[in-house]
Amino acid sequence: MRIVVVGKGGREHALIRALSESRSQPELFCFPGSDAIFELAQPVAADGLSSLIGWMKANAIDLCVAGEESYLLKEEGLANLCGKNGIPCWGPPREAAQLEGSKEFAKQFMERHGIPTGKARAVESAEEAFEVIGKKYPTVLKFDGLAAGKGVAVCPDEARAAAFLDEVFGQKRFGEGSLLVEEFLQGPEVSIFAAVVGGEFLIFTPARDYKLIGEGDTGANTGGMGAVASRRLLDPDLMARIEAEIVAPTIEGLESDRLGYVGFLYFGLMLTAEGPKVIEYNCRFGDPECQAVMPLVLGDFATFCLEGARGNLRPDLLTFDEGWSVGVILASAGYPASSHRGDVISGLDQVAGARVYHAGTRKNAAGQWETNGGRVLAVVAGGSDRVAAVDKAHGEAAKVDFDGSQRRHDIGRLHF
């Protein structure tokens, strides 16, 4: 089996490692990839989607796995192009990927299918946003398109709202697009992942990620500073309610709307006093949740994805570790406002009994690992209970260092 994974970050590094550990022992390739990924997978000689499709056809690729969301929405869409060229793709078509690509599309989908979520209204300017907000604070503002996990602001007051609206409409930090003014929901957040094939689904291990840069969930929003995952994260009754009220109706909605969904679907949920509600959908695995979840997935992951891309959901190919997994992100100096590159990373050879997933690294001319992005590494460790996993993950992460390194010391400790 020959598989191409599309993406270059920590999530793709985790997916590729899981694929490499599959019993079927696939031959792995990656586009665009990274120096760390290329220690497990071979590079693809392509410079865009069209040449990638041509390369896959010329090299008899059996499966394409979509990692990054952007490729699902570029041009005709990665999955659409694969379908036209007879290449099975583990990832949804462009039409379905609008669930992530457009917050307004997702809201309309949830309203149409009766899926619990916060009330929202789309606006086209800062002035219109303030009219909708009125004096109702806190409020939530969401850029309508893709924004690398940074397009959402929870605004406690008018000053914070004005600052974010200036980023969206004044500076156009995220490009052209409208904005959703959304009802503020309160409660702990949880990430649910489902493998979806048409009208069937399999729920993977749930996780909680930590989006804010500072200890105790304070400071600026980031792409995620760490995650904790376990089948025991939520009690069985709550999981059953989430499946019945949110996951199953979403899959039924995708089928009734004829969106042909195949691949991973992420449900970002808020556990409110009224029950679980959807904050957002992502049309791929979460990052950094993927890095925490994948070590708990056992069996033949490669064959599972191939069978799914062919239209067959095969839960019998996988089992799930019942323990805990904690992933700790090390971020570069200046993140999330900026990122610093070229700082040499030390201590990687000292990490033992834990996995290191590279997100923003590269090798320099001397063969040393150095920083090459905002979120640099994830150090992930498991344990039979949460405390053991937390202690191991933080203990191993403390061995890794570089100038300006940022790490939250409460990942996994700050729980529901």
ChimeraX attribute file (.defattr): number of C-alpha atoms within 10 A of each C-alpha:
attribute: neighborCount
match mode: 1-to-1
recipient: residues
	/A:1	14
	/A:2	16
	/A:3	25
	/A:4	24
	/A:5	26
	/A:6	24
	/A:7	22
	/A:8	22
	/A:9	26
	/A:10	28
	/A:11	26
	/A:12	28
	/A:13	29
	/A:14	26
	/A:15	21
	/A:16	25
	/A:17	19
	/A:18	20
	/A:19	26
	/A:20	19
	/A:21	16
	/A:22	17
	/A:23	13
	/A:24	14
	/A:25	15
	/A:26	16
	/A:27	16
	/A:28	21
	/A:29	23
	/A:30	25
	/A:31	23
	/A:32	19
	/A:33	20
	/A:34	23
	/A:35	16
	/A:36	20
	/A:37	26
	/A:38	18
	/A:39	10
	/A:40	17
	/A:41	23
	/A:42	15
	/A:43	18
	/A:44	19
	/A:45	13
	/A:46	15
	/A:47	10
	/A:48	12
	/A:49	19
	/A:50	13
	/A:51	13
	/A:52	21
	/A:53	20
	/A:54	13
	/A:55	15
	/A:56	23
	/A:57	15
	/A:58	9
	/A:59	11
	/A:60	12
	/A:61	19
	/A:62	18
	/A:63	26
	/A:64	26
	/A:65	26
	/A:66	25
	/A:67	28
	/A:68	21
	/A:69	23
	/A:70	18
	/A:71	20
	/A:72	28
	/A:73	22
	/A:74	12
	/A:75	13
	/A:76	15
	/A:77	20
	/A:78	27
	/A:79	27
	/A:80	19
	/A:81	20
	/A:82	23
	/A:83	13
	/A:84	10
	/A:85	13
	/A:86	11
	/A:87	21
	/A:88	23
	/A:89	28
	/A:90	30
	/A:91	33
	/A:92	29
	/A:93	25
	/A:94	24
	/A:95	17
	/A:96	22
	/A:97	27
	/A:98	21
	/A:99	22
	/A:100	24
	/A:101	23
	/A:102	18
	/A:103	24
	/A:104	22
	/A:105	15
	/A:106	22
	/A:107	24
	/A:108	13
	/A:109	17
	/A:110	21
	/A:111	13
	/A:112	10
	/A:113	16
	/A:114	14
	/A:115	20
	/A:116	17
	/A:117	20
	/A:118	17
	/A:119	13
	/A:120	20
	/A:121	15
	/A:122	20
	/A:123	19
	/A:124	12
	/A:125	16
	/A:126	19
	/A:127	11
	/A:128	13
	/A:129	20
	/A:130	17
	/A:131	10
	/A:132	17
	/A:133	19
	/A:134	9
	/A:135	11
	/A:136	13
	/A:137	15
	/A:138	17
	/A:139	20
	/A:140	20
	/A:141	25
	/A:142	23
	/A:143	28
	/A:144	24
	/A:145	19
	/A:146	19
	/A:147	16
	/A:148	12
	/A:149	13
	/A:150	17
	/A:151	21
	/A:152	17
	/A:153	18
	/A:154	18
	/A:155	18
	/A:156	14
	/A:157	13
	/A:158	17
	/A:159	10
	/A:160	15
	/A:161	23
	/A:162	16
	/A:163	13
	/A:164	23
	/A:165	23
	/A:166	15
	/A:167	16
	/A:168	24
	/A:169	19
	/A:170	12
	/A:171	11
	/A:172	12
	/A:173	13
	/A:174	17
	/A:175	14
	/A:176	11
	/A:177	16
	/A:178	19
	/A:179	27
	/A:180	22
	/A:181	20
	/A:182	22
	/A:183	18
	/A:184	18
	/A:185	20
	/A:186	11
	/A:187	14
	/A:188	13
	/A:189	19
	/A:190	23
	/A:191	22
	/A:192	23
	/A:193	27
	/A:194	22
	/A:195	26
	/A:196	25
	/A:197	26
	/A:198	20
	/A:199	17
	/A:200	18
	/A:201	21
	/A:202	15
	/A:203	17
	/A:204	20
	/A:205	26
	/A:206	22
	/A:207	28
	/A:208	26
	/A:209	25
	/A:210	28
	/A:211	20
	/A:212	19
	/A:213	22
	/A:214	18
	/A:215	14
	/A:216	14
	/A:217	15
	/A:218	10
	/A:219	11
	/A:220	14
	/A:221	21
	/A:222	21
	/A:223	21
	/A:224	22
	/A:225	26
	/A:226	30
	/A:227	27
	/A:228	32
	/A:229	31
	/A:230	25
	/A:231	19
	/A:232	16
	/A:233	19
	/A:234	15
	/A:235	9
	/A:236	11
	/A:237	9
	/A:238	13
	/A:239	18
	/A:240	13
	/A:241	13
	/A:242	20
	/A:243	16
	/A:244	12
	/A:245	17
	/A:246	22
	/A:247	24
	/A:248	16
	/A:249	16
	/A:250	21
	/A:251	21
	/A:252	15
	/A:253	19
	/A:254	19
	/A:255	16
	/A:256	12
	/A:257	12
	/A:258	12
	/A:259	17
	/A:260	17
	/A:261	25
	/A:262	28
	/A:263	25
	/A:264	26
	/A:265	28
	/A:266	21
	/A:267	26
	/A:268	21
	/A:269	24
	/A:270	21
	/A:271	19
	/A:272	13
	/A:273	10
	/A:274	9
	/A:275	14
	/A:276	24
	/A:277	22
	/A:278	24
	/A:279	21
	/A:280	18
	/A:281	24
	/A:282	19
	/A:283	28
	/A:284	27
	/A:285	27
	/A:286	28
	/A:287	24
	/A:288	31
	/A:289	28
	/A:290	23
	/A:291	34
	/A:292	34
	/A:293	29
	/A:294	22
	/A:295	22
	/A:296	21
	/A:297	16
	/A:298	16
	/A:299	19
	/A:300	20
	/A:301	23
	/A:302	26
	/A:303	21
	/A:304	22
	/A:305	28
	/A:306	22
	/A:307	18
	/A:308	23
	/A:309	24
	/A:310	16
	/A:311	16
	/A:312	16
	/A:313	22
	/A:314	18
	/A:315	14
	/A:316	9
	/A:317	15
	/A:318	14
	/A:319	14
	/A:320	16
	/A:321	17
	/A:322	16
	/A:323	18
	/A:324	28
	/A:325	31
	/A:326	36
	/A:327	34
	/A:328	32
	/A:329	30
	/A:330	27
	/A:331	28
	/A:332	27
	/A:333	21
	/A:334	13
	/A:335	18
	/A:336	18
	/A:337	10
	/A:338	10
	/A:339	18
	/A:340	18
	/A:341	16
	/A:342	17
	/A:343	20
	/A:344	17
	/A:345	20
	/A:346	15
	/A:347	13
	/A:348	15
	/A:349	8
	/A:350	10
	/A:351	17
	/A:352	13
	/A:353	11
	/A:354	18
	/A:355	20
	/A:356	23
	/A:357	26
	/A:358	28
	/A:359	29
	/A:360	25
	/A:361	26
	/A:362	22
	/A:363	17
	/A:364	13
	/A:365	7
	/A:366	6
	/A:367	8
	/A:368	12
	/A:369	20
	/A:370	19
	/A:371	28
	/A:372	19
	/A:373	21
	/A:374	24
	/A:375	29
	/A:376	26
	/A:377	26
	/A:378	29
	/A:379	27
	/A:380	29
	/A:381	29
	/A:382	28
	/A:383	17
	/A:384	13
	/A:385	14
	/A:386	22
	/A:387	15
	/A:388	16
	/A:389	24
	/A:390	25
	/A:391	17
	/A:392	22
	/A:393	27
	/A:394	23
	/A:395	16
	/A:396	22
	/A:397	27
	/A:398	16
	/A:399	14
	/A:400	18
	/A:401	16
	/A:402	18
	/A:403	14
	/A:404	15
	/A:405	20
	/A:406	21
	/A:407	21
	/A:408	20
	/A:409	18
	/A:410	17
	/A:411	25
	/A:412	27
	/A:413	14
	/A:414	12
	/A:415	11
	/A:416	12
